[in-house]
Structures are given as C-alpha cells and as structure tokens.
Amino acid sequence: MVICPYPGVVVPPAEGRSAGVGARIREIRTWRGKSLSVVAGLAGMSPSHLSIAAALEVAPNELLATPFPPRDDLTAAARAAAGLVEPVIADIRLGDPVEVAPRPWPLIAADLTHLNADLRPRADYAAQSAMLPGLIEELHAVVGGGAEHRTDALCGLAICYHAAAMLAGNMGNRAMAQLAADRQLTVAERLGRPEWVAHAEWVRAQMIGGVSRQRQAASVLRSLRAVADEPLTPELIQAVGQLHLSAALAYAARGDQESAWTHFREAEGLAERQTDEVGDFGCMWFGRTNVRIWKVALGTEFGYGGKIAELARGVRPEIVPSPVRHAAFYADVGRSLAHDKRSREQAVHLLRKAEGLARQHVRNMPLVREAVSDLLRRARHDAVGRELRGLAHRMGMAG
C-alpha cells in the first residue's frame, strides 16, 4: 500500500488502482450516456484522471479514492483578468487627456456590439476584462477629440462602465464596482438624457445592494423622484421599471413584503405598457418576461421554498436574449428547491443547468455556493451526490 500525503487516506497499489479506475470510468460513462470515443475526444486523449473527470463532468475522486484539492481554473483566470480593468477605471475621469489614437469609429462600434451582444449575455468576464481597458481609453479619446461621434462615444462609455461594474461586483470587488457605477453616472449626466441617468442610477443601486440593502432602497427612491416629471419614453420606461425591481429586491432582503410587492406591481404595470415582450435598452432586458423572472427572485428571497416551482411555471427565460439571465432564473429555482429533500435531485439538476449557461457568473454567486455547500453536507453517495460533488469541485469547493 502507498501512504497518501492526505492524512488518513491509504492509496492502493498502482495495478489495483488502474483496474478500479477503468471500472469507475465505464460506470460513469454509462451513467452519463457517453460513448468511449466521445469521452476520449472531450478529454483530448489525455490519460490524466483530471482530464477524464472533466470530460465526464465529475469530481476526480469519483474515479480514484484519492482526494483531489478542489479547483476552479475558469474563475481563477477570470479574477486575474478582472484586475486589468481596475487601473483604467481608477485613473481616467471624464475630460482627462488620453494619449491614445482611437481606431476608426466603425471598428470601435463593432467592439461595443460584440461586448453587448455576445460577451455580456454569456457573462464571459475574462473576455470582457481583456477588451474593456483599451475600449474605455479609446472612447475617452473620441469624447475629447471633437464633435464627431462624441455622443456615440459617451453612450459607449456608459455601456462599458456598466459592464465593468457588473463584472467587478460579481468578482467580489465591491470598491471597483461602485467606482465604475459612479463613472457611468458622470457620463450619463454629461449626456443629459433622463433614460441614461436612470439607467446609471439603477446600476449604482445594484452595486450598493451588495453592501447595504437599506442604502440601495433609499438610492432607488431618490432616483425615482428625480425622473418623476420626465416624459416616459420607451427607454425611460425600461430604466424606471428596473429601478422598481431593484427597490423590490432591496425591501425583500429586509423582509418588508408590503413594500417589495408594491414596487414589483409598479414594475409589472410598466412592463404591460411596453409593445415588446423584452426591451433592448442598456442590456436590462426589461419587460414582461424579465418581470416574471424577478418575481421568482423575490419569492426565493422571501423563502417561499417549494412554492417557487409554482411561480416559475410558465416562465420562459429563453425569451430574454441573455444566457446569464436564464442562469440566474434556474439558480433561484434550484436554490429554493434545495431546502426540501424531496426536490433535492431537481435542485441539483437546475443548479447544474445554471452553471452550464454562465459558468463564470454562477460559480461566483455567493448564494449558489451556499446552497451547494448545504447540499453537500446532506448528499448521499448516489447519482445526485456524484453530480453535486462534480459541481462543487468545479466551483473550487471541497466535497
């Protein structure tokens, strides 16, 4: 026998391990419904237990009775990349000279489209982090360079600061998130358009909510008062609707059901005034479907448990063109179902589904991590436990 460096664990001889591992791979491959050639292709023909485990989407210790330290290389890469954005957020204020020669506007506009239509909906934080620093510098240069495309560049900066705030917040860097939100508000005020100001106030409220729900609610109420007399254009309807949803969540987190549902009903009424099912202003996706998704989030916050399945019935998150919103929906439903042992298998399935839609986002959601940790404590060595342990390993959590 070989003594493993982990206390209390004895590793069988290599020849015994090989036979045992082969049997475990066959068993799990059959459970997953994957052919040998498919697994080999996913593993890149590597004999590594880590590669094979990754191909089968299980924790490595499902193949070999040796504990492997949990790891999440994807999140580690995203966190490292996010550090690239912080200097440009901190160092450049609107109006500061920028010694950057911007590319022709069509190329900058194409990057903004790629950011909004592809990277942000998938919550690809690593790719966003690689793009944002240079793009923000170029946009500042365009704003300072004259009248041509100046308004377009200001709108582009608002988009970039919104992306940076959400990225930083979800990576746990609250200070950078709030600074990015403040930068966006400065840009919106320079634009002088109520819809952009309300949008920036909504982003700012989202970032405050990670620190203080009381301050978040107060911030939203001030923002709603500030635009109360403005004509409700389609864009402003979407921004005001999202502000009401933020207020609803802030009050829900404080246990104030009356105030939460009052703001929710205001958002619901605004969504009904829209022609489109889903709005396209500012990557908020406000509309009837998104309101229903938020209703599930509120129910989850209030601890409705199994009743969430009723609220979720009939909701079609795929209507919203954002996989990260789909992921948030399935994560909320999964977290709610996790409290009842009768729905634990469904809960793990939904959490896995959420992870598959937006890995970098879901693996960093504190409440999802808390739910996975709680489920791990109660999991048996069955198929559900295996699925759960794989999820925990990919999230860098000990199983």
N, C-alpha and C positions, 0 to 999 in steps of 0.2 A: 504493500500500500504506500501511497505517496502522501506526505503531510502537506496540506494546502496552507498558504500563508494566511487564510482566514481562520480565526480560532474556532475550534470545534468541528471543522469540516475535514473529512478524510476523502481523498480522491482515489478512485480505483485505478488499477494498472492501465496503461495505455491501450493494451489489446482489448481489455474489457470495456473500456470507455468507447472504443471505436464501434464495437458491436452494438452497445447500448445506444449510442448516438444515432447509428443508422436506423435502428428500430424506431427511435423517437421521431426522426425526420420523416420516415414513412407514415407514422401515425398522424403527425401534424399536417403533413402534405395531403393526406386523405381527408382530414378534418377540414382543411381549407379548400379542398376540391381543386388542387393544382397538380398538374402533371409534373413529372420529373424534369422534362425539358423546360417547362415554364419556370420552375424554381431555379434551375441551373442558369437560365438566362437572366433572371432577376438578381441572382447572386453574382453575376459576372463570371461564372465558372470558378469562383474562389472557394477553396476548401475551408476558409475561415468560418468558425462557428458564428462569429458576429455577422458575417455576410449572409450566411444561410438563415440565421434567425431574422435578419432584416427582411430577407425575401419572403419569409413565412409570416412576418409581422407578429413575432412572439418575442418574449424576453430570452436572451441567450441561455439562461439557466433552465429553460424548458427542454433544451437539447442535452445538457450536461449538468449533473448535480454539483456544479461549482458556482458559487455566487459571483456574478459579474457586477462591477460597480455601475450604477445607473448612469446613462449618458444621454445628452440631447445636443448633438453636434449642430443641428439646424438652428436651435435657439442661440447657442454659443456664437455661431457665425453672425446671426442677426444682431446680437448685442454688440459684438465687436464692430460691425459695420455702422450701427447707430451712432457710435462715437464720432464718426466722420462728420455728422450733421451738426453737432453741438457748436463747434467753433464758428461756423458761418451764421448760426442763429444768434450767438452771443456777440459777435464782432461787428456785424453790419446792421446799421439802422437806416431807416428810410431817409434818403437825402445824403448819406455818406458817399464820398467819391469812391468808385470801384475801378481799379486798374485792370479791367478785363475787356477784351474786344469781343462783343457778342456775335454769335453766328447770325446769318440771315434769319429774319423772323419766321419764315415757314419751317425751318428746322427746329427752332425753339417751340413753336406751336405744336409740332409733331411730337416732341417730347412731353409736352403738357397733356396731349391727348393720350399718349402711352401711359403716363402716370395715372391719369384719371380713369381710363377705360380698361386698363389691364392690371397694373401693379397694385393699385389701391383696392379694387374689388377683391383681389386674391390675398390681400394683406401680406404681400411679399416685401417684408420690411428690409431684408438685406439688399434687394434690388433698388428699392426706394432710397435707401441710405447712400447707395453708390451714385444715384442720379441727382439727388436734391442739392448738394453743396454747389456744384457747378451751375446748375439751373438757376438757383437763387441769385448767385453772383451775376449771371448774365441778365436776369430780369431787372436787377438793380441798375445795371449799366444801361439798359434800354430806357428805364424810367428817367435816369439822369441825362440821357443823350439827346432829348428833344421831344417834339410833339408826336412824331410818327410812332404808332404802336404803344404810346405811353399808357393809355387806358387799358389796352390789352395786357400790357406787362404788369400793371397793378392788379388786374384780375388774376393773372398768373401767379403773382406773389401771394395773393390771398389763398389760392389753391395749394401752393407749396407749403405755406406756413400751417395750413390746416392739416396737410399730410404729415408734416414734421411733428405737430402737436400730438396727433393720434399715435404716431409711431413711438414717440418718446413716452407717452403715457402708458402704452401697452408694453413697453420695455421696462417700465418701472422707474423711469427718470422723470419724476414729477416736476422738478425745478425747470428742466429744459422744456417740458410740455407746456407749463404755464408761460414761460418766456415766449415760446413760439406762438401761443394763443394771443399774447399781448402784441407781438409783432403783427399778427394778422389784423387785429383790431385797429392798429395805427394805419395800416394800408387801407382798410375799409373806410375809415374816417377820411382819408385823403381822397378816396373815390367819391365819397359823398352820396352814396346810394343806400337808401334805407335797408334794402334787402341784403346787401353785403355787410352792413353794420350789424343787423340782426343775426346774420349767419355767424359772424365773428363772435358775437356775444354768446351764441349757442355753443361754439367751440370752447370759448373761455369757461362757460358754465360746466361743460363736460370735464374739463381739466380740474376745476375747483372741486367737483364732486368726488374726485379721488382722495381729497384731503378732508373736506367738511361738507356734509350734505346741507347743513344749515346755511352756510355761506352760498352754496350752489342755489338753493331756493331763493335766497334774498337777491342774488345776482340776476336770476331769471326774471323775477318780478320787476326789478328796475328796468331791465331790457324791454319787457313787455310795455311798461308805461312809456318808455321813450319813443316807441313806434305806434302808440295807440291812435294817433291822429293821422297817420300816413295812409294814403290810398292803398288798399290791399291788392297789389298786383299779383299775378300767379307766383312769382318768385318770393314775394314777401309772405304770401300765404304759407308757403312751404317752410320758410325760416321761422315764422311765428308758431306754426304747428309744431315744429321740432322743439322750440323753446317750451311750449306747454308740456310736451312729453318729458323733457328734462326736469321740469318742475314736478311732474307726476312721480318720476322715479326718486327725486330727492325727498319728497314727502313720504313715499312708500318706505324708503330706507329708514325714515324716522318713525314709522308706524302710524302715520296720520292718513288713515284710509279716506276720510271725507275729502281732504284737500287733494290727495292724489287722484281720486276718481273725478273730482271736479275739473282738474286740469286735463285729465285724459279725455273727458267729454268735450272740452273745448277743442282739443286736437282732432277728435273724431268729427266734430262739426266742420272744421276747416277742410279736412280730407274729403268730406262729402261735397264740398264746393268745387273741388278740382274736376276738370274734364278727364284728365288721365288717371289711371289707376296708380301709377307711380310717377312722381315728379322727378325732374332731372337737374334741379338746381343745386350746385355745390356738393354733390355726392352725398346728399342727405337721404335721398330716395323717399321723401315724404309722400304719403298717400294712403289709401285705404288699407292696402296690404301691410305696409310698414306699421300702421297704427295697430293692426291686429297682432303683429309680431311683438310690439311694445306691450300690448295687453298681457301677453304670456309672460313677458319680463316682469311686469308689475305683480302678477299672480305669484310668480316664483319668489319675488322679494317679500311678499306677504306670507309665504309659506303655505300656499294652498295645496301642496303635495299632489296627490293623485287627481285632484280637480283640474290640474293644469292640462291633463290629457283632453278634457272636455273643451277648455279654452283653445287648445291647439287644433282641435278637429276642424277640418275645412280650410285651415290657413295654408296658403300656397306660397311659401317663401321664395320659390324659384322664379316668381314673377318679378321680384326685385333683382336687377342685374348686378348682384354683388354676392359672391360666394361667402364673404365674411359675414354678411347679414344672415345668410342661410345658417352658417355655422353657429352664430350667436343664438338663433332660434332653437336649433337642435340641442345646443348645450344647455339652454334654460330648461327645456322639457326634460332632458336627461337628468339634470341635477334634481329636479322636482321628483321624478320617478324613483330616484336612488334612495329615497327615505323609506320606501316600502319594499320589504324583501320579496313580495310577490311580483314586483315590477323591476327587480334589480337587473335581470338579463336585458330587458328592453332599455333600461337606463344606460348600461354599458354600450349597447348597440348604438344608441343615439350619440353618446359621447365620442365613440369611435367615428361615427359619421361626421360629426362636427370637426374632429381632428383632421379627417381626410379632406375637408373642404378648405380649411385655413389653418395649416399646421402651426405656423409661427405665431398666429394670434391665439389659438385655443390653448396651446401648451403654456402660454404665459398668463392665462386668465386665472387669477387667484381663487375664485370660487369654483372653477372647474378642478383645479389642483386639490382644493379642499375636499371636493366630492370624491375624487379618485382616491385620495388618501383614506377617507372614511370607508369607502367601498373595499379597499384593500384589507382593512382590519377585519372585515366580515366575510371576505371571499373564501370559499372552499376550493379545494384542488379539483375543480371541474372545468368544463369548457368555458364557462363565464369567467372563472378565476384566471384561466390562461389568457383570455382576451384582455382582461383587466390588467394582468401583470405586464403584458406586452405594451399596453398603453402607458402604464406607469414608467416602464423602462425608457420609452421614447421621450417621456417628459422629464427624464433625469431624476425620477423619484425611486427610492428604494422600495422593492416589492416584497 
